[in-house]
């Protein structure tokens, strides 16, 4: 990482000595030590994210900033990878990504990107969609998403390797999915029909891709920034980015917007230079159907019962579709 506008961008603290910051004042003081002077009206940390505690602040020029503190030691290492991914994709995408001006083991800070997330969660009002209709996403939204995914998947292998981006071969991904299914079966209790569906997909060599591509890995609507016209203009939170199964971002897309939108997105993706294969749409749908196993696995490993409850609800919807 390099210096930006007089602000530090280093990994100055050993992860072995990591202790999470636990107050608004502590986050702002950590940013101040790196040369960034911010103010905020927040009195409590934003705890909606699974990996980071967040403060929304403003600098002396009135520019809004995001200040984040890792919740756990493991997030510190993941953030180092994310920093490399951001540097890799920033000049290569038609949409914006965060520009980390401060990056230490304890605190990350960057100017807030413009526009709004497609989904926001209010503790009182619940989930709210912004500028995108999940039941009928606009052609402008689909085209902008397809263009961003095509650009992302066109990033060349040599650049990805130099950036030290994690690699998840297809065979390893299939084994990880099988393990997640086995280890969460007791917790999720998937119906027999869904269990059989999962394994038919895992065993069907014909639908799995023969190539790897750079993927965001967690491209849900809360990580999509959209403008007033409903076009994708930015993508947040690249913690899960890796070189792997090219269908992953499409799987989250079909789970959110449905098959018709997926088909339109894939057509636009191919027209924009994205690499497809005959089983992509089906494969993305089956990957989405198996997502509860991965989600439950993460919930078990992190001790997050709320996530497990969420994927149980998702499982019920997917199981109903499986018959």
MOMOGI-V212112 format. One record per backbone hydrogen bond with DSSP energy under -1.0 kcal/mol. NH is the residue of the N-H (numbers start at 1). CO is the residue of the C=O. E is the energy in kcal/mol with one decimal. If there is no record, write none. Layout:
NH,CO,E + NH,CO,E
This chain:
4,7,-1.5 + 7,4,-2.7 + 8,34,-1.7 + 17,14,-1.5 + 18,15,-1.3 + 27,23,-1.9 + 28,24,-2.3 + 29,25,-2.3 + 30,26,-2.1 + 31,27,-2.1 + 32,28,-2.2 + 33,29,-2.1 + 35,32,-2.1 + 36,31,-2.2 + 39,58,-2.3 + 46,54,-2.8 + 53,69,-2.6 + 54,46,-2.1 + 55,67,-2.6 + 57,65,-2.3 + 58,39,-2.5 + 59,63,-2.4 + 62,59,-1.9 + 65,57,-3.2 + 66,110,-2.8 + 67,55,-2.5 + 68,108,-3.4 + 69,53,-2.5 + 71,51,-2.9 + 76,73,-1.1 + 78,74,-1.7 + 79,75,-2.5 + 80,76,-1.3 + 81,77,-1.5 + 82,78,-2.5 + 83,79,-2.4 + 84,80,-1.4 + 85,81,-2.2 + 86,82,-2.8 + 87,83,-1.9 + 88,84,-1.7 + 89,85,-2.7 + 90,86,-2.3 + 92,89,-1.6 + 93,89,-1.2 + 96,233,-2.9 + 101,109,-1.7 + 102,109,-2.0 + 104,107,-2.7 + 108,68,-2.3 + 109,102,-2.1 + 110,66,-1.9 + 112,64,-2.5 + 116,226,-1.7 + 118,221,-1.0 + 118,224,-2.5 + 120,128,-2.4 + 122,126,-2.6 + 126,122,-3.0 + 128,120,-2.8 + 130,118,-3.0 + 136,133,-1.0 + 142,138,-2.4 + 143,139,-2.7 + 144,140,-2.1 + 145,141,-2.4 + 146,142,-2.7 + 147,143,-2.3 + 148,144,-1.9 + 149,145,-2.5 + 150,146,-2.4 + 151,147,-2.1 + 152,148,-2.3 + 153,149,-2.6 + 155,152,-1.2 + 160,156,-2.0 + 161,157,-2.6 + 162,158,-2.3 + 163,159,-1.7 + 164,161,-1.3 + 165,160,-1.8 + 168,243,-3.1 + 173,169,-2.3 + 174,170,-2.4 + 175,171,-2.1 + 176,172,-2.5 + 177,173,-2.2 + 178,174,-2.4 + 179,175,-2.3 + 180,176,-2.4 + 181,177,-2.6 + 182,178,-2.2 + 183,179,-2.8 + 184,180,-1.4 + 188,184,-3.0 + 189,185,-2.7 + 195,191,-2.5 + 196,192,-2.6 + 197,193,-1.9 + 198,194,-2.7 + 199,195,-1.8 + 200,196,-2.3 + 201,197,-2.1 + 202,198,-2.3 + 203,199,-2.0 + 204,201,-1.1 + 205,203,-1.3 + 207,204,-1.3 + 213,244,-2.3 + 215,242,-2.6 + 220,218,-2.0 + 223,220,-2.0 + 224,221,-1.4 + 225,234,-2.9 + 226,116,-2.9 + 227,231,-2.2 + 230,227,-2.1 + 233,225,-3.1 + 234,225,-1.3 + 235,96,-2.5 + 236,223,-2.4 + 241,238,-1.5 + 242,215,-1.6 + 243,166,-2.9 + 244,213,-2.7 + 248,245,-1.6 + 251,247,-2.3 + 252,248,-1.6 + 253,249,-1.5 + 254,250,-2.7 + 255,251,-2.0 + 256,252,-1.2 + 257,253,-3.1 + 258,254,-1.8 + 262,258,-1.9 + 263,259,-2.9 + 264,260,-2.0 + 265,261,-2.5 + 266,262,-2.9 + 267,263,-2.0 + 268,264,-2.2 + 269,265,-2.8 + 270,266,-2.6 + 271,267,-2.0 + 272,268,-1.6 + 273,270,-1.7 + 274,269,-2.9 + 280,277,-2.1 + 283,279,-3.1 + 284,280,-2.8 + 285,281,-2.0 + 286,282,-2.3 + 287,283,-2.4 + 288,284,-2.1 + 289,285,-1.9 + 290,286,-1.4 + 291,288,-1.4 + 293,290,-1.3 + 295,291,-2.8 + 296,292,-2.6 + 297,293,-2.0 + 298,294,-2.2 + 299,295,-2.2 + 300,296,-2.5 + 301,297,-2.5 + 302,298,-2.2 + 304,299,-2.0 + 308,304,-1.3 + 309,305,-2.2 + 310,306,-2.0 + 311,307,-2.4 + 312,308,-1.8 + 313,309,-1.8 + 314,310,-2.1 + 315,311,-2.7 + 316,312,-1.7 + 317,313,-1.4 + 318,314,-2.4 + 319,315,-3.1 + 320,316,-1.7 + 321,317,-1.3 + 322,318,-1.1
